[in-house]
Amino acid sequence: MIVPYFRSPDRTFTLLHGDCIELLKQFSFKFDMIFADPPYFLSNGGISVQSGKVVCVDKGEWDKGGTPEYVDSFNRAWIKECREKLKDNGTIWISGTYHNIFSIANILTELGFKILNVVTWAKTNPPPNISCRYFTYSTEFIIWARKSPKVPHCYNYEVMKQINEDKQMTDVWQLPAIARWEKSCGKHPTQKPLSVLSRIVLASTHSGAWILDPFTGSSTTGIAANLLGRRFLGIDKEEEYLILSQNRKKEIEQISNFTLFRKKIKDIALLDRKRLLSVKEENTFSYDLPF
Ligand SMILES: C[S@@+](CC[C@H](N)C(=O)[O-])C[C@H]1O[C@@H](n2cnc3c(N)ncnc32)[C@H](O)[C@@H]1O
């Protein structure tokens, strides 16, 4: 029996502590959408410049590089478990860079997913490349795939058009890197911005949907999900990140922060105010996690 590390009083935000491959095997609940930001395997002593200082960009033990065979077998193991936890009409988003994204694309296809898009997140404020021997790295890729080639998936086409000046949303998203206000509860070395995650949540789920993040880190996915009226389960093997996640959830439980953060998301995404306000009212939750 799984014991949650944390569950919010409103039951919309649950965290599990441990290895996602092991934990996902232990229950049979199915999710509407999965966002995964797995290790990119690029912590190999690289350097960059931050605030004028040369700094090592290693993220942690969990991100140390392995052989291509190891990267493939790790990706195969967790994507296979995620597939089991996805509803037939569900979709999965997986972020990465060239270090892991080709492995992920191949494994998604091998396991029977249909790749819908490869979104390029073009950072509007990337850090400089201090070697001056390459182009500045300014992009990350996010693969969006559905579980079944035949079962239709959720795509909120009109919402995406609406936040893109009434033009079809393209697969290149010009969004800034993480902002300082998003780190008020502490730092995670690879924290994703709420602007990226709120667009993902809005594009591919309806209000009340259940969203899983097997590599939750600081739980940006969960915060975006809750700000937009969706429910969330996050898993991480590092306790310090679960504490950070818990504090981020507590932060938005204060109504003034909840309102402020929704406004910030709206300002970034140019989201229609009426629709955002109606999201909360639509919540009628009819099913719950088994633990
Ligand atoms: C790239 S970070 C995710 C960052 C997150 N998207 C955010 O916005 O904060 C990957 C996370 O996965 C966790 N992790 C790595 N391997 C794991 C595993 N096998 N099971 C569960 N968590 C794992 C790490 O501790 C790390 O926090």
The ligand as a MOL file (V3000), in Angstrom:
LIG
                    3D

  0  0  0     0  0            999 V3000
M  V30 BEGIN CTAB
M  V30 COUNTS 27 29 0 0 0
M  V30 BEGIN ATOM
M  V30 1 C 14.6990 17.6430 -14.6690 0
M  V30 2 S 14.1880 17.5230 -13.0120 0 CHG=1
M  V30 3 C 12.4810 17.9990 -13.0520 0
M  V30 4 C 12.2660 19.4760 -12.7710 0
M  V30 5 C 10.8030 19.8850 -12.7580 0
M  V30 6 N 10.2230 19.8220 -14.0880 0
M  V30 7 C 10.5940 21.2590 -12.1650 0
M  V30 8 O 9.9810 22.1310 -12.8230 0
M  V30 9 O 11.0550 21.4930 -11.0540 0 CHG=-1
M  V30 10 C 14.1310 15.7950 -12.8080 0
M  V30 11 C 13.7700 15.3280 -11.4000 0
M  V30 12 O 13.6320 13.9150 -11.4490 0
M  V30 13 C 14.0920 13.3610 -10.2380 0
M  V30 14 N 14.4230 11.9610 -10.5600 0
M  V30 15 C 15.4690 11.4780 -11.2770 0
M  V30 16 N 15.3770 10.1450 -11.4460 0
M  V30 17 C 14.2110 9.7650 -10.8240 0
M  V30 18 C 13.5330 8.5160 -10.6660 0
M  V30 19 N 14.0230 7.3850 -11.1660 0
M  V30 20 N 12.3510 8.5080 -9.9970 0
M  V30 21 C 11.8290 9.6520 -9.4770 0
M  V30 22 N 12.4320 10.8690 -9.5820 0
M  V30 23 C 13.6080 10.9140 -10.2550 0
M  V30 24 C 15.2380 14.2510 -9.7980 0
M  V30 25 O 15.4050 14.2100 -8.4150 0
M  V30 26 C 14.7900 15.6280 -10.3200 0
M  V30 27 O 14.1870 16.3840 -9.2980 0
M  V30 END ATOM
M  V30 BEGIN BOND
M  V30 1 1 1 2
M  V30 2 1 2 3
M  V30 3 1 2 10
M  V30 4 1 3 4
M  V30 5 1 4 5
M  V30 6 1 5 6
M  V30 7 1 5 7
M  V30 8 2 7 8
M  V30 9 1 7 9
M  V30 10 1 10 11
M  V30 11 1 11 12
M  V30 12 1 11 26
M  V30 13 1 12 13
M  V30 14 1 13 14
M  V30 15 1 13 24
M  V30 16 1 14 15
M  V30 17 1 14 23
M  V30 18 2 15 16
M  V30 19 1 16 17
M  V30 20 1 17 18
M  V30 21 2 17 23
M  V30 22 1 18 19
M  V30 23 2 18 20
M  V30 24 1 20 21
M  V30 25 2 21 22
M  V30 26 1 22 23
M  V30 27 1 24 25
M  V30 28 1 24 26
M  V30 29 1 26 27
M  V30 END BOND
M  V30 END CTAB
M  END
